[in-house]
Amino acid sequence: MKKKYKNLITLLGSMLFYVINSNIEINSRVDLINIFFKNYFNDMLASIVLLSYSNFLLLLINKELRKLRYIYLIILICGVIWEIITPIFRRNSICDLYDFLAYFVGATIYCFINQGIAKRTKTPNAPQNE
């Protein structure tokens, strides 16, 4: 299966988890689990959705976002926009630094997924003529 379709599956899977998490209330006895799923899980998924959608589109023109520093830079820029700039203009929005952490955790998870995709789809190099 081609990388762009695997990115599409990652995108759709993340969106499915978002819909499930948004519509089902987690009632765990552990408060930390409730807080995570209520406040940070969707933020983590946002990075995965953004990166898989971006790579899906980039792969249509035979490009790919693979380097960790660029992935983290994109997530940092998005985090600044979502957590610092947006609260300036929207009264019901607040800056939460834990959201930044959730964005970077999501980006890291995407990198692991993408690395697994790269390892499984890697073809051996053809022998070179000397």
C-alpha positions as CSV (number, residue, x, y, z in Angstrom):
1,M,0.0,0.0,0.0
2,K,1.3,3.4,-0.9
3,K,2.4,5.9,1.8
4,K,-0.3,8.5,0.8
5,Y,-3.0,5.9,1.5
6,K,-1.4,5.0,4.8
7,N,-1.4,8.7,5.7
8,L,-5.1,8.8,4.7
9,I,-5.8,5.8,7.0
10,T,-3.9,7.5,9.8
11,L,-5.9,10.7,9.2
12,L,-9.3,8.9,9.1
13,G,-8.4,6.8,12.2
14,S,-7.4,9.9,14.1
15,M,-10.6,11.7,13.1
16,L,-12.6,8.6,14.2
17,F,-10.9,8.7,17.6
18,Y,-11.7,12.4,17.8
19,V,-15.4,11.8,17.1
20,I,-15.5,9.0,19.6
21,N,-13.7,11.0,22.3
22,S,-16.0,14.0,21.7
23,N,-19.2,12.0,22.0
24,I,-18.4,9.5,24.7
25,E,-17.7,10.6,28.2
26,I,-14.9,8.7,30.0
27,N,-15.8,8.0,33.6
28,S,-12.7,6.5,35.1
29,R,-12.0,6.2,38.8
30,V,-8.6,7.8,38.1
31,D,-9.0,11.6,37.8
32,L,-5.9,12.0,35.7
33,I,-7.4,9.7,33.0
34,N,-10.6,11.8,32.9
35,I,-8.6,15.0,32.7
36,F,-6.5,13.6,29.9
37,F,-9.4,12.5,27.7
38,K,-11.5,15.5,28.4
39,N,-8.8,18.2,27.9
40,Y,-5.7,16.8,26.0
41,F,-6.5,13.8,23.9
42,N,-8.1,15.7,21.1
43,D,-5.2,18.2,21.1
44,M,-2.8,15.2,20.7
45,L,-5.0,14.0,17.8
46,A,-4.9,17.4,16.2
47,S,-1.2,17.1,15.5
48,I,-1.7,13.6,14.0
49,V,-4.5,14.9,11.8
50,L,-2.6,17.9,10.7
51,L,0.6,16.0,9.9
52,S,-1.1,13.0,8.2
53,Y,-3.3,15.4,6.1
54,S,-0.3,17.5,5.1
55,N,1.8,14.5,4.1
56,F,-1.2,13.0,2.2
57,L,-1.3,16.2,0.1
58,L,2.5,16.5,-0.2
59,L,2.7,12.9,-1.4
60,L,0.3,13.7,-4.2
61,I,3.2,15.8,-5.6
62,N,5.9,13.3,-4.6
63,K,7.1,15.3,-1.6
64,E,7.0,14.2,2.0
65,L,7.5,15.8,5.4
66,R,9.9,13.5,7.2
67,K,12.5,15.4,9.2
68,L,11.7,15.7,12.8
69,R,12.9,19.2,13.1
70,Y,10.5,20.4,10.4
71,I,7.6,18.4,11.9
72,Y,8.3,20.0,15.4
73,L,8.6,23.4,13.8
74,I,5.2,23.1,12.2
75,I,3.7,22.0,15.5
76,L,5.4,24.8,17.3
77,I,4.0,27.4,14.9
78,C,0.5,25.8,15.2
79,G,0.8,25.8,19.0
80,V,1.8,29.5,19.0
81,I,-1.2,30.3,16.8
82,W,-3.7,28.1,18.7
83,E,-2.5,28.8,22.3
84,I,-1.0,32.4,22.2
85,I,-2.5,34.3,19.3
86,T,-6.0,32.9,19.3
87,P,-6.7,33.8,23.0
88,I,-5.9,37.4,22.1
89,F,-8.8,37.5,19.7
90,R,-11.3,35.0,21.2
91,R,-12.6,35.6,24.7
92,N,-13.6,32.0,25.3
93,S,-10.1,30.7,24.4
94,I,-7.3,30.3,26.9
95,C,-3.6,29.6,26.8
96,D,-2.8,26.2,28.2
97,L,0.9,25.1,28.1
98,Y,-0.1,21.5,28.6
99,D,-1.8,21.7,25.2
100,F,1.6,22.4,23.7
101,L,2.8,19.2,25.3
102,A,-0.1,17.3,23.9
103,Y,0.6,18.7,20.4
104,F,4.2,17.5,20.6
105,V,3.2,14.1,21.9
106,G,0.8,13.8,19.0
107,A,3.6,14.8,16.6
108,T,5.9,12.3,18.1
109,I,3.2,9.5,17.8
110,Y,2.8,10.5,14.2
111,C,6.6,10.2,13.7
112,F,6.5,6.7,15.1
113,I,3.6,5.8,12.8
114,N,5.4,7.4,9.8
115,Q,8.7,5.7,10.7
116,G,6.9,2.4,10.8
117,I,5.3,3.2,7.4
118,A,8.7,4.0,6.0
119,K,10.3,0.8,7.3
120,R,7.5,-1.4,6.0
121,T,7.5,0.2,2.5
122,K,11.2,0.5,2.0
123,T,12.4,-1.3,-1.0
124,P,15.9,-2.7,-1.2
125,N,18.4,-0.8,-3.3
126,A,19.3,-2.2,-6.6
127,P,22.9,-3.4,-7.0
128,Q,25.1,-0.8,-8.4
129,N,27.4,-1.4,-11.4
130,E,31.0,-0.7,-10.6
